[in-house]
Amino acid sequence: MELCQSSDTTSTLSRYARATMAPRSLEVTSDEALCQGWRDRHDISAARQLADRYRWLVVELADSYRDSGLPAEDLAAEGSIGLMRAICRFDPDRGLAFATFGSWWVNAALQHYVRTSDSVGIGSAVRAPRPMTFRAKRRPDA
């Protein structure tokens, strides 16, 4: 793949997106069916389809961290790890859209990577405690 040949983060993420991305998923019912397939039967093909459908989310969120000075392919890989965690933990019966749930996990993985990366310089020396940085905002009615 061409990912390692460019130092420009934006163009690297663009090439990654073109090489691996499926069209954006907007079919909520099929996403719910795939999520239920993974949750109920541990259907690997359902999890793979979800990961392929929401790769655009990883690319968009990783692109927002391009000023961190970290390689784009590392940001995309860390974002993909967050997406996989979201797939494993998502409960379609709660009524939340997968993109909303997934974006939180992808952002959490990216923030953790940027914060703890040695290449940033001060990332591992100065950081807020984990509960303060990753606390999810809860709705008042939840």
Residue pairs with C-beta under 8 A, 6 or more apart in sequence:
1 16
1 19
2 15
2 19
3 12
3 15
3 16
3 72
3 73
4 73
6 12
6 15
9 63
9 66
9 71
9 72
9 75
10 63
10 66
10 72
12 71
12 72
12 73
13 59
13 62
13 63
13 66
13 72
13 75
13 76
16 59
16 72
16 73
16 76
17 55
17 56
17 59
20 52
20 55
21 52
21 55
21 56
21 59
22 52
22 53
22 55
24 53
24 56
25 31
25 53
25 54
25 99
28 97
31 50
31 53
31 92
31 98
32 92
33 46
34 46
34 47
34 49
34 50
34 53
35 46
35 50
35 87
35 90
35 91
35 92
35 98
36 92
37 43
37 46
38 46
38 47
38 50
38 87
38 88
39 90
39 91
39 92
47 84
47 87
47 88
50 87
50 98
51 80
51 83
51 84
51 87
54 83
54 98
54 99
54 102
55 80
55 83
57 83
57 99
57 102
57 103
57 106
58 76
58 79
58 80
58 82
58 83
58 106
59 76
59 79
61 79
61 103
61 106
61 107
61 110
62 72
62 75
62 76
62 78
62 79
62 106
62 110
65 75
65 110
65 114
66 72
66 75
68 75
68 114
68 117
68 120
69 119
69 120
70 113
70 114
70 117
70 119
70 120
74 113
75 110
75 113
78 109
78 110
78 112
78 113
79 106
79 109
79 110
81 109
82 102
82 105
82 106
82 107
82 108
82 109
82 110
83 102
83 105
83 106
85 105
85 109
86 98
86 101
86 102
86 104
86 105
86 106
87 102
89 101
89 105
90 98
90 101
90 102
92 98
104 136
108 134
111 133
111 134
112 134
114 120
114 123
115 123
115 124
115 127
115 133
116 123
116 124
116 127
117 123
117 124
118 124
127 133
